[in-house]
């Protein structure tokens, strides 16, 4: 019996809990050759790009792919500046 407000994907899994999220946080890190990688930890979404403009587009694509184009909400992109401390003998 299908509950009101719930939908079922092609594998028979309830998808409604996934659609309750209306805000995702992606953390951006710089990879090799100055490429950018954005990681969202709850659903394991990852996007790669050469610059921030492409990365934003890639993040949107990943979220819409995850939710079959039905996501409505906010995406927060967090960028951190690393402070490197070297300790030498």
HELIX and SHEET records of a PDB file:
HELIX    1   1 UNK A   16  UNK A   19  1                                   4    
HELIX    2   2 UNK A   32  UNK A   34  5                                   3    
HELIX    3   3 UNK A   52  UNK A   66  1                                  15    
SHEET    1   A 4 UNK A  45  UNK A  49  0                                        
SHEET    2   A 4 UNK A  36  UNK A  40 -1                                        
SHEET    3   A 4 UNK A  23  UNK A  30 -1                                        
SHEET    4   A 4 UNK A  74  UNK A  79  1                                        
END                                                                             
